[in-house]
Amino acid sequence: MKKPWSGRFEQATDDLMIRFSESVSFDRRLYAYDIQGSIAHCKTLQKAKLVTAAESKQIIGGLQSILKEIDSGRFEFKLEFEDVHMNIEQRLIKKIGSAGGKLHTGRSRNDQVALDLRLYLRDEITHIERALKRLGRTLIGQAKKHVNTIIPGYTHLQRAQPVSLAHHLLAYVEMLGRDRARLNDMLKRVNVMPLGSAALAGSGYPLDRHYTARLLKFPAVTHNSMDAVSDRDFVVEFLAAASLVMAHLSRLGEEVILWSTSENKLIELSDAFSTGSSIMPQKKNPDPAELVRGKTGRVYGHLMGLLTLLKGQPLAYNRDMQEDKEPLFDTVDTVQMALDVFDGMMKSATFKPQPVASLEASGFLTATEIADYLVLKGMPFRDAHEVTGKTVAYCLKQGKGLTDLTLGEFQQFSPKFKKDIFDFVSIEGAVDRKNVYGGTARNQVREQLKRLTKEWK
């Protein structure tokens, strides 16, 4: 089959080369954006008097007809035409004749694909931002139920201090909020129109690029034609932002995995978002969390792959650039699915916290409160830290918790201990004393919930 670029070639392309170099097997998903850009380009050609009004109408009608063919599954993509762009163009020429051959005037596949990617990513960023918002709202909803639920907070995976479960969940809402902000900021750099840059030097025809940008709702156009066709910074930036989204989901997933163990029993995942074992009938596995933890490495790999792809390329366009699409498409699909699955998993999950009494008996969660108590009684913090450490060591030897000690036992370590020490070693008191902005005190958490509910409407 004759190639659109075959004029200077004497031999046909080898079948192996066709299979090796084609991209239509994966870039066909850009078809709607390719047609959208082609319609805008056709109107720009008409404005420049490079096609007549009748030809423009014929071309646009043909493109709209092709869009319906693809949407309905009746369109046959052919490897011989290499990519989505040439498949659509060749079909257009076959449908409407010579007028279809005028569509490629003033553009190259180099600026065409750059446009398609920007149109595609602009939409996908919006979809992912909405998915982030849904998950954030779900976590806020769970947090509202658990302001008064107190759980151990950990550092180094060791029990550290008591916190409100709501406070813990809202930490992830803060992460997702940064993800949303990054994506929205990134749109400024994605939303730049490259068409009219042609292969690398710009178009030799009087094309009104700002007019094309307005048709496609781009607020800006690229300033340098060589940069426009070779720039994939916006794809790298998206992959970096997507990697952070996955990092945050993976961290939440790890907590869900730990919380769901028989040892912790803090969370029960619904059957709809769990799987079983092929051999152990009692098992209920947190597979969504584990799969996202695994897929996070896959997204990281796509980021590193694209950075490596770009690092040695001279200007302007090189065929290496074809390898930008599969990592991008897979990342979009992976992140979107991960967000949707986590939303379902967290929305349907049930939290089963330990009674406060059992928290007081384990892990010395209020040891820091003892040190703070002594500081408030006038003792330097380093001295208070040492006294508290000795008190904990005594408890370990005696097999007691802090709430089991008598006032006399406390006073073995410092005469500054009075009866009010027992208010400090209570779990609920320890939580509510963290009454600084952003702290875990329950009134502070309620204020944060008010703010976040408003921001995440």
Secondary structure, 3 states (H helix, E strand, C coil): CCCCCHHHCCCCCCHHHHHHHCCHHHHHHHHHHHHHHHHHHHHHHHHCCCCCHHHHHHHHHHHHHHHHHHHHCCCCCCHHHCCHHHHHHHHHHHHHHHHHHHCCCCCCHHHHHHHHHHHHHHHHHHHHHHHHHHHHHHHHHHHHHCCCCEEEEEECCEEEEEEEHHHHHHHHHHHHHHHHHHHHHHHHHHCEECCCCCCCCCCCCCCCHHHHHHHCCCCEECCCHHHHHHCCHHHHHHHHHHHHHHHHHHHHHHHHHHHCCCCCCCEECCHHHCECCCCCCCCCECHHHHHHHHHHHHHHHHHHHHHHHHHCCCCCCCHHHHHHHHHHHHHHHHHHHHHHHHHHHHHHCEECCCCHHHHHCCCCCCHHHHHHHHHHCCCCHHHHHHHHHHHHHHHHHHCCCHHHCCHHHHHCCCCCCCCCHHHHCCHHHHHHCCCCCCCCCHHHHHHHHHHHHHHCC
